[in-house]
Amino acid sequence: MKQQALTAKERALQIELVRTRAALERQAMSRGVRNLGEDLRPSAVLRSVFPRATSRSASDWLFQVISLTRRYPLLTSSASALLSGVGKRRRWWRIAGGLLLSWQVARSMGRKHD
């Protein structure tokens, strides 16, 4: 498609529109980074794992743990491995935290694409 010569006012208007679009995209990027930072805070991750954590009693927590260990037997073996390795405990906590964080990020990204 041929581009016709623009007048000075049209060119200035087009430049201003491009600048405005760039400013809006920068704001959207900044907002997205800020939201991601808020979503990755430990309290937000905990709330996403246990959405009604504050309203649950101790028996509800116990039932939740039992149902999770039945559904995911790897959790039970991981917990026993964590408790048995006294010298390696810090490393296991880091690995478990990394796995939990990865799982939450993948889960939240899957929800956003649905």
C-alpha positions, 0 to 999 in steps of 0.5 A: 500500500502506498503511503501518501505524504502527510502534512506537518499536523498529521505527522505530529499527530501520528508521532503523538499517538505513537508516544501515547501508545508507548507510554500506555504499554510501559504503564501496563508492563509496570503494572504487570511486574508489580502484580507479579511481585505481589503474587509471589510474596510468601503470604500470597503463595500461602493464600493460593495454596490454602485459600481459606486458611484463616477461617479453618480450625485445627481439625480442618487443617489436620483433615486437609493435611491427611487428604493431601498426603493421600492424594500425593504420597510423595508429600509424605515421603518428602516430609519424612526425608526432611525430618530424617536428614538433620544436617541436610535440612536447610537444603531440603527446605530450599528444594521444597520451597523451589518446588512449591514456588514453581508449582504455584507459578505454573498453576497461576499461569494456567489459570490466566490462560484459561 
